């Protein structure tokens, strides 16, 4: 399906591919890169497909023995994108350059220092090409926002039915606000425990000094954890521990723990009123995804799509 703004490495290849598709809209007899497909007389070239295929494999696509499957999937995504951009042009949907610039700056902000320019150079991609691809993405998003999403609604009875049919999603287990110290050896844990028995208020100070866990810098504060989460055989000790009391040394695969519980909350269940906004958003996302696919299916049915199977089979990353 159509992706929203994605990391620059993916955008780089997609931008090159989009530029290649955009640059060859003639018929089958034109010279230049070989067309693997035509979408309403708009060519998708082997060069464009090769770039997107290489990026897909680099980011974790199917293995070598599934190249045929991956190649077909990537081509389908390119056909979908071409159809949507054609539809946007037919509907006179455009985005302003100010929107493109803001999107460009958001992507750039994800790469501090010279990383952004280094990656552009690595992908042999100019800023102008990246901006053109961002413009395509924003155009497709606007097409959906104007043509598809306004028809998606979630009725109150759907929300109530979902809440009734999925009670487990709205149940919260008993939870405890936990501080912990984790060290590598039992001997060190026992030494720190003896220190804390004498100075109970020093837990956060000791955690910052000695704990090897990430939250050590925050005084060992894990926040609230639910009963049964993580390693229950380790953390369930917190649900038997009196408030503000120091635990015994507790081993785990990560090391040796000392716990202190600051607060405990009973199990609870969110009612319909409390969960309504979350359910509505979840149902709306699912309906929008279905509506997008149905919209694309409609465009495909009315389009003339021709695939050169021999040219497609010859494309390798």
Buried (B, 14 or more C-beta within 10 A) or exposed (E): EBEEBEEBBBBBBBBBBBBBBBBBBBEEEEEEBBBBBBBBEBBBBBBBBBBBBBBBBEEEBBEEEEBEEBBEBBBBBBBBBBBBBBBBEEEEBEBEEEBBEEBBEEBBEEBEEEEBEEBBEEBEBBEEBBBBBBBBBBBBBBBBEEBBBEEBEBEEEBBEEBBEEEEEBBEBBEBBBBBBBBBEEEEBBBEBBEEBEEEEEEBBEBBBEBBEBEBBEBBBBBEBBBBEEEEEEBBBBBBEBEEEEBBEBBEEEEBBBBBBBEEBEEEEEBEBEEBBEBBBEBBBEEBBEEBBEEBBEEBBEEBEBEBBEEBBEEBEB
